[in-house]
Structures are given as structure tokens and as C-alpha cells.
Amino acid sequence: PVVHRVSSTLSEVTILAAPCRQGGQYCCAESYLLQRIDGAVPEDESREEEWKSVPEVTCSCTHPTVNEVVPCLEKKRVPLAADKTYHFRVRASNRFGNSPWSEVATILPTPAAPEVRVEQVKSLSA
């Protein structure tokens, strides 16, 4: 997934689909499952249950011949907490089963605003 933060509490996720023709046959994705987890990325499957599913999206396949954006998953908005790091992954499903999980995409928290200190105030009137 391609992820970017829109605001401190919202991100947009875009999914790229791989070509669906393999071995001369179509093996199109019928739906995509997008998941997120906050904090550190798990090193193993010990935290597998902590991945939270963003509502599944069903899409009709356009039979891509090269990697292309999945139209119904372009800029899908996902709410976030302002002070957390999030990781996203996605997989496709069809009548034959599920694809492996994608590489994990990470989005970092919005940096805090700098502290401002007023030291001296001068009047501009005469």
C-alpha cells in the first residue's frame, strides 16, 4: 500500500494491483483486505491478532497488464490518532484463496508544533 498522512488524524491509502494474468489465465482479485497496527511492527506472528482490519473493499478487476492503482482503493481515508505510528498491509482475495500479505507501509506521527516564547513586547504607537 501507498500511505500518506492528510492531517494529524487522517491518512490516505492507495493500493496498487499487480497484473492479474498468470500462466495465460486470469486470476483476478475479487476483494482486498487492508489492515493496520500501531506501535512497532511485529517481528513474528506473536502479535498477529493486533492487526485491525479496515473495512474490506470489493472491486471489479480491470485486468491490469502492469502495476496500476485499484480505482476503488485510491485515496481510501483511514482515521488515525495524532501521536501514534501506524503500519499498513494489504492482501488480495479471490475464489482460489488469499495472496500473501504485502510489504508493510509505515506512517509516522505528525511532529509537535514548536514551542513559542514571547520575550519582549514593544508598542509601535508614538
N, CA, C and O of each residue as an XYZ file, in Angstrom:
504
protein
N       0.825     -1.201      0.000
C       0.000      0.000      0.000
C       0.865      1.259      0.000
O       1.983      1.257      0.516
N       0.345      2.312     -0.573
C       0.988      3.618     -0.535
C       0.188      4.442      0.463
O      -1.019      4.608      0.291
N       0.835      4.961      1.503
C       0.144      5.654      2.583
C       0.756      7.028      2.780
O       1.979      7.174      2.777
N      -0.093      8.041      2.951
C       0.414      9.342      3.386
C      -0.595      9.982      4.319
O      -1.801      9.756      4.221
N      -0.066     10.787      5.227
C      -0.890     11.450      6.235
C      -1.477     12.710      5.626
O      -0.751     13.543      5.083
N      -2.806     12.849      5.718
C      -3.513     14.018      5.212
C      -3.564     15.089      6.291
O      -3.418     16.278      6.007
N      -3.771     14.659      7.523
C      -3.803     15.560      8.671
C      -3.290     14.773      9.869
O      -2.874     13.623      9.728
N      -3.319     15.385     11.036
C      -2.815     14.674     12.218
C      -3.684     13.472     12.573
O      -3.224     12.567     13.269
N      -4.934     13.447     12.105
C      -5.835     12.352     12.478
C      -6.407     11.592     11.277
O      -7.391     10.865     11.415
N      -5.785     11.762     10.087
C      -6.322     11.109      8.894
C      -5.206     10.777      7.918
O      -4.310     11.588      7.682
N      -5.268      9.568      7.349
C      -4.315      9.201      6.301
C      -5.097      8.759      5.075
O      -6.288      8.457      5.157
N      -4.415      8.726      3.941
C      -4.991      8.192      2.714
C      -4.130      7.029      2.262
O      -2.903      7.125      2.219
N      -4.788      5.925      1.926
C      -4.101      4.715      1.498
C      -4.517      4.432      0.060
O      -5.702      4.479     -0.272
N      -3.536      4.138     -0.792
C      -3.808      3.747     -2.168
C      -3.178      2.380     -2.397
O      -2.039      2.136     -1.999
N      -3.929      1.495     -3.039
C      -3.458      0.136     -3.300
C      -3.092      0.013     -4.774
O      -3.849      0.439     -5.646
N      -1.929     -0.572     -5.046
C      -1.518     -0.863     -6.413
C      -1.740     -2.343     -6.677
O      -1.333     -3.191     -5.882
N      -2.388     -2.651     -7.797
C      -2.642     -4.044     -8.156
C      -1.584     -4.525     -9.128
O      -1.159     -3.785    -10.016
N      -1.166     -5.754     -8.959
C      -0.226     -6.381     -9.886
C      -1.011     -6.945    -11.072
O      -2.227     -7.121    -10.983
N      -0.323     -7.229    -12.182
C      -1.033     -7.853    -13.301
C      -1.745     -9.119    -12.859
O      -1.215     -9.891    -12.060
N      -2.946     -9.329    -13.378
C      -3.745    -10.467    -12.911
C      -3.697    -11.667    -13.859
O      -4.333    -12.686    -13.588
N      -2.981    -11.568    -14.923
C      -2.877    -12.690    -15.867
C      -1.585    -13.435    -15.561
O      -0.491    -12.889    -15.702
N      -1.726    -14.682    -15.144
C      -0.567    -15.505    -14.809
C      -0.711    -16.850    -15.488
O      -1.755    -17.495    -15.393
N       0.324    -17.266    -16.163
C       0.285    -18.557    -16.841
C      -0.805    -18.625    -17.892
O      -1.367    -19.692    -18.142
N      -1.108    -17.488    -18.511
C      -2.123    -17.467    -19.563
C      -3.555    -17.434    -19.062
O      -4.487    -17.438    -19.866
N      -3.752    -17.401    -17.741
C      -5.103    -17.375    -17.180
C      -5.265    -16.151    -16.286
O      -4.305    -15.661    -15.690
N      -6.509    -15.668    -16.209
C      -6.803    -14.568    -15.299
C      -6.993    -15.116    -13.891
O      -7.664    -16.129    -13.693
N      -6.408    -14.450    -12.936
C      -6.593    -14.801    -11.520
C      -6.818    -13.484    -10.780
O      -6.015    -13.069     -9.943
N      -7.924    -12.849    -11.113
C      -8.241    -11.508    -10.636
C      -8.576    -11.479     -9.150
O      -9.137    -12.424     -8.595
N      -8.216    -10.368     -8.531
C      -8.613    -10.142     -7.147
C     -10.092     -9.780     -7.130
O     -10.561     -8.983     -7.942
N     -10.810    -10.372     -6.202
C     -12.230    -10.057     -6.037
C     -12.439     -9.067     -4.893
O     -13.434     -8.343     -4.865
N     -11.500     -9.038     -3.956
C     -11.556     -8.079     -2.856
C     -10.160     -7.910     -2.279
O      -9.256     -8.702     -2.547
N     -10.005     -6.858     -1.481
C      -8.733     -6.554     -0.839
C      -8.990     -6.350      0.645
O      -9.992     -5.747      1.029
N      -8.091     -6.850      1.477
C      -8.191     -6.671      2.915
C      -7.033     -5.784      3.348
O      -5.867     -6.149      3.199
N      -7.366     -4.623      3.884
C      -6.384     -3.658      4.362
C      -6.375     -3.721      5.883
O      -7.428     -3.650      6.516
N      -5.190     -3.856      6.471
C      -5.069     -3.908      7.926
C      -4.043     -2.886      8.398
O      -3.149     -2.484      7.653
N      -4.197     -2.475      9.663
C      -3.232     -1.558     10.270
C      -2.946     -2.015     11.693
O      -3.740     -2.712     12.324
N      -1.789     -1.599     12.168
C      -1.392     -1.859     13.549
C      -0.624     -0.622     14.004
O       0.073      0.006     13.208
N      -0.752     -0.274     15.280
C       0.018      0.861     15.771
C       1.185      0.358     16.614
O       1.188     -0.783     17.077
N       2.167      1.223     16.805
C       3.353      0.840     17.558
C       4.402      0.210     16.666
O       4.508      0.545     15.486
N       5.170     -0.696     17.226
C       6.252     -1.352     16.488
C       5.703     -2.464     15.595
O       4.707     -3.104     15.934
N       6.348     -2.687     14.470
C       5.967     -3.784     13.579
C       6.371     -5.089     14.252
O       7.509     -5.221     14.704
N       5.460     -6.052     14.326
C       5.807     -7.329     14.949
C       6.918     -8.043     14.180
O       6.897     -8.085     12.950
N       7.877     -8.598     14.899
C       8.977     -9.338     14.282
C       8.527    -10.736     13.839
O       9.114    -11.328     12.933
N       7.490    -11.247     14.482
C       6.985    -12.579     14.156
C       5.462    -12.535     14.215
O       4.876    -11.453     14.219
N       4.832    -13.668     14.260
C       3.372    -13.719     14.266
C       2.764    -13.657     15.665
O       1.570    -13.910     15.825
N       3.565    -13.324     16.685
C       3.072    -13.311     18.063
C       2.015    -12.230     18.298
O       1.200    -12.361     19.211
N       2.014    -11.170     17.494
C       1.032    -10.088     17.654
C       0.041    -10.071     16.488
O      -0.590     -9.045     16.237
N      -0.100    -11.161     15.790
C      -0.962    -11.235     14.605
C      -2.380    -10.755     14.892
O      -3.001    -10.115     14.044
N      -2.898    -11.060     16.083
C      -4.270    -10.672     16.426
C      -4.416     -9.164     16.648
O      -5.539     -8.664     16.709
N      -3.303     -8.430     16.770
C      -3.368     -6.983     16.983
C      -3.572     -6.192     15.691
O      -3.909     -5.009     15.746
N      -3.375     -6.820     14.529
C      -3.652     -6.137     13.265
C      -5.152     -5.926     13.178
O      -5.920     -6.873     13.352
N      -5.581     -4.700     12.911
C      -7.006     -4.353     12.827
C      -7.389     -4.153     11.367
O      -6.690     -3.467     10.622
N      -8.484     -4.745     10.971
C      -8.940     -4.630      9.587
C      -9.675     -3.319      9.363
O     -10.553     -2.935     10.135
N      -9.295     -2.646      8.292
C     -10.040     -1.504      7.799
C     -11.113     -2.171      6.934
O     -10.812     -3.165      6.275
N     -12.348     -1.669      6.909
C     -13.404     -2.403      6.189
C     -12.957     -2.905      4.819
O     -12.362     -2.174      4.027
N     -13.268     -4.191      4.566
C     -12.881     -4.835      3.308
C     -13.572     -4.150      2.135
O     -14.717     -3.712      2.243
N     -12.882     -4.065      1.046
C     -13.423     -3.419     -0.144
C     -13.480     -4.440     -1.269
O     -12.497     -5.131     -1.538
N     -14.623     -4.535     -1.922
C     -14.778     -5.416     -3.074
C     -14.657     -4.583     -4.334
O     -15.266     -3.519     -4.442
N     -13.876     -5.062     -5.282
C     -13.622     -4.307     -6.505
C     -13.793     -5.208     -7.717
O     -13.557     -6.414     -7.651
N     -14.204     -4.608     -8.816
C     -14.194     -5.360    -10.061
C     -12.816     -5.182    -10.681
O     -12.240     -4.096    -10.621
N     -12.299     -6.224    -11.262
C     -10.947     -6.200    -11.809
C     -10.949     -5.572    -13.202
O     -11.842     -5.821    -14.011
N      -9.933     -4.756    -13.463
C      -9.778     -4.134    -14.778
C      -8.735     -4.875    -15.609
O      -8.335     -4.397    -16.670
N      -8.298     -6.029    -15.138
C      -7.292     -6.868    -15.802
C      -6.020     -6.100    -16.139
O      -5.656     -5.984    -17.309
N      -5.337     -5.570    -15.113
C      -4.119     -4.806    -15.396
C      -3.036     -5.675    -16.022
O      -2.890     -6.848    -15.679
N      -2.293     -5.094    -16.930
C      -1.144     -5.787    -17.527
C       0.162     -5.288    -16.911
O       1.219     -5.889    -17.102
N       0.075     -4.188    -16.176
C       1.205     -3.642    -15.413
C       0.648     -3.219    -14.054
O      -0.570     -3.158    -13.881
N       1.515     -2.928    -13.094
C       1.039     -2.452    -11.794
C       0.236     -1.178    -11.995
O       0.692     -0.261    -12.678
N      -0.945     -1.109    -11.413
C      -1.784      0.080    -11.527
C      -2.604      0.267    -10.266
O      -2.782     -0.671     -9.490
N      -3.104      1.474    -10.060
C      -3.912      1.795     -8.890
C      -5.256      1.087     -9.002
O      -5.867      1.071    -10.070
N      -5.715      0.501     -7.896
C      -7.048     -0.096     -7.842
C      -8.030      1.064     -7.659
O      -8.010      1.717     -6.616
N      -8.896      1.337     -8.657
C      -9.737      2.535     -8.605
C     -10.530      2.717     -7.316
O     -10.591      3.830     -6.793
N     -11.137      1.659     -6.791
C     -11.953      1.813     -5.586
C     -11.102      1.915     -4.319
O     -11.636      2.153     -3.236
N      -9.802      1.739     -4.444
C      -8.916      1.856     -3.286
C      -7.934      3.007     -3.440
O      -6.899      3.030     -2.775
N      -8.242      3.956     -4.303
C      -7.385      5.124     -4.449
C      -7.772      6.150     -3.393
O      -8.926      6.572     -3.320
N      -6.817      6.542     -2.590
C      -7.016      7.545     -1.544
C      -8.125      7.172     -0.565
O      -8.963      8.000     -0.209
N      -8.115      5.895     -0.131
C      -9.067      5.442      0.888
C      -8.677      6.093      2.206
O      -7.542      5.951      2.660
N      -9.611      6.805      2.821
C      -9.313      7.545      4.059
C      -9.417      6.638      5.276
O     -10.377      5.883      5.430
N      -8.408      6.729      6.138
C      -8.329      5.896      7.337
C      -8.038      6.809      8.527
O      -7.031      7.516      8.520
N      -8.908      6.809      9.560
C      -8.666      7.656     10.732
C      -7.465      7.162     11.548
O      -7.192      5.963     11.618
N      -6.761      8.111     12.158
C      -5.575      7.817     12.966
C      -5.618      8.611     14.259
O      -6.346      9.598     14.366
N      -4.843      8.182     15.233
C      -4.594      9.003     16.420
C      -3.367      9.858     16.099
O      -2.436      9.384     15.448
N      -3.363     11.094     16.543
C      -2.320     12.047     16.159
C      -0.924     11.668     16.632
O       0.057     12.010     15.971
N      -0.810     10.975     17.750
C       0.502     10.742     18.351
C       1.040      9.325     18.167
O       1.937      8.918     18.906
N       0.523      8.568     17.213
C       0.939      7.175     17.057
C       1.562      6.920     15.690
O       1.259      7.601     14.710
N       2.444      5.916     15.651
C       2.988      5.404     14.397
C       2.101      4.239     13.967
O       1.743      3.393     14.786
N       1.747      4.195     12.683
C       0.902      3.122     12.161
C       1.615      2.391     11.037
O       2.431      2.964     10.314
N       1.288      1.108     10.908
C       1.812      0.267      9.841
C       0.606     -0.343      9.127
O      -0.367     -0.744      9.764
N       0.684     -0.405      7.802
C      -0.405     -0.935      6.988
C       0.092     -2.088      6.134
O       1.257     -2.127      5.737
N      -0.806     -3.029      5.855
C      -0.528     -4.115      4.925
C      -1.831     -4.456      4.203
O      -2.915     -4.109      4.673
N      -1.722     -5.128      3.074
C      -2.903     -5.464      2.290
C      -2.687     -6.827      1.623
O      -1.558     -7.241      1.362
N      -3.797     -7.505      1.360
C      -3.724     -8.724      0.556
C      -4.992     -8.829     -0.278
O      -6.047     -8.310      0.086
N      -4.857     -9.504     -1.387
C      -5.979     -9.707     -2.305
C      -6.575    -11.083     -2.060
O      -5.895    -11.998     -1.596
N      -7.856    -11.211     -2.380
C      -8.553    -12.497     -2.257
C      -9.345    -12.755     -3.527
O      -9.830    -11.828     -4.175
N      -9.469    -14.023     -3.868
C     -10.372    -14.446     -4.941
C     -10.836    -15.856     -4.628
O     -10.588    -16.365     -3.535
N     -11.500    -16.482     -5.567
C     -12.092    -17.803     -5.295
C     -11.047    -18.879     -5.013
O     -11.382    -19.947     -4.501
N      -9.784    -18.608     -5.340
C      -8.715    -19.567     -5.104
C      -8.055    -19.395     -3.740
O      -7.295    -20.259     -3.303
N      -8.345    -18.275     -3.065
C      -7.759    -18.040     -1.750
C      -7.204    -16.636     -1.605
O      -7.620    -15.717     -2.311
N      -6.262    -16.474     -0.685
C      -5.676    -15.171     -0.372
C      -4.237    -15.087     -0.868
O      -3.505    -16.076     -0.871
N      -3.851    -13.889     -1.285
C      -2.449    -13.653     -1.624
C      -1.654    -13.527     -0.330
O      -2.237    -13.406      0.748
N      -0.331    -13.555     -0.430
C       0.469    -13.239      0.758
C       0.254    -11.768      1.132
O      -0.192    -10.978      0.300
N       0.564    -11.403      2.357
C       0.474    -10.002      2.774
C       1.509     -9.191      2.017
O       2.593     -9.688      1.711
N       1.179     -7.952      1.716
C       2.109     -7.038      1.062
C       3.229     -6.670      2.018
O       3.209     -7.032      3.194
N       4.207     -5.943      1.488
C       5.199     -5.333      2.366
C       4.459     -4.325      3.243
O       3.426     -3.788      2.842
N       4.980     -4.075      4.416
C       4.354     -3.155      5.360
C       4.744     -1.715      5.009
O       5.914     -1.417      4.769
N       3.745     -0.831      4.985
C       3.971      0.609      4.791
C       3.765      1.289      6.138
O       2.841      0.944      6.875
N       4.621      2.250      6.460
C       4.590      2.907      7.769
C       4.274      4.384      7.615
O       4.736      5.040      6.682
N       3.477      4.898      8.552
C       3.207      6.335      8.607
C       3.531      6.806     10.020
O       3.068      6.232     11.005
N       4.331      7.859     10.096
C       4.809      8.379     11.384
C       3.864      9.446     11.918
O       3.104     10.044     11.156
N       3.910      9.689     13.238
C       3.043     10.726     13.804
C       3.445     12.112     13.308
O       4.585     12.343     12.905
N       2.487     13.019     13.347
C       2.751     14.403     12.991
C       3.660     15.008     14.048
O       3.409     14.831     15.240
N       4.716     15.722     13.643
C       5.585     16.332     14.654
C       4.825     17.389     15.456
O       3.928     18.054     14.938
N       5.192     17.527     16.704
C       4.557     18.533     17.564
C       4.944     19.927     17.087
O       6.023     20.135     16.532
N       4.054     20.862     17.311
C       4.343     22.261     16.958
C       5.476     22.764     17.837
O       5.563     22.394     19.007
N       6.343     23.603     17.286
C       7.442     24.122     18.114
C       6.909     25.027     19.212
O       5.880     25.684     19.056
N       7.631     25.046     20.324
C       7.240     25.905     21.434
C       7.624     27.348     21.104
O       8.733     27.613     20.641
N       6.718     28.255     21.341
C       6.962     29.669     21.065
C       6.993     30.407     22.396
O       6.162     30.173     23.273
N       7.975     31.309     22.529
C       8.101     32.071     23.771
C       8.213     33.546     23.405
O       9.046     33.924     22.580
N       7.391     34.362     24.006
C       7.451     35.810     23.810
C       8.376     36.379     24.861
O       8.179     36.160     26.056
N       9.402     37.123     24.410
C      10.385     37.665     25.352
C      10.168     39.149     25.639
O      10.386     39.607     26.760
N       9.741     39.891     24.631
C       9.603     41.322     24.837
C       8.549     41.861     23.869
O       8.526     41.495     22.694
N       7.682     42.732     24.377
C       6.649     43.355     23.558
C       6.891     44.848     23.555
O       7.037     45.465     24.609
N       6.932     45.435     22.348
C       7.149     46.886     22.222
C       5.932     47.507     21.558
O       5.323     46.899     20.678
N       5.585     48.681     21.965
C       4.478     49.415     21.373
C       4.982     50.110     20.117
O       6.071     50.683     20.119
N       4.194     50.062     19.037
C       4.543     50.734     17.801
C       3.913     52.112     17.694
O       4.216     52.837     16.746
N       3.067     52.499     18.608
C       2.451     53.834     18.560
C       3.349     54.868     19.215
O       4.123     54.551     20.118
N       3.241     56.098     18.756
C       4.121     57.157     19.271
C       3.578     57.821     20.507
O       4.211     58.728     21.049
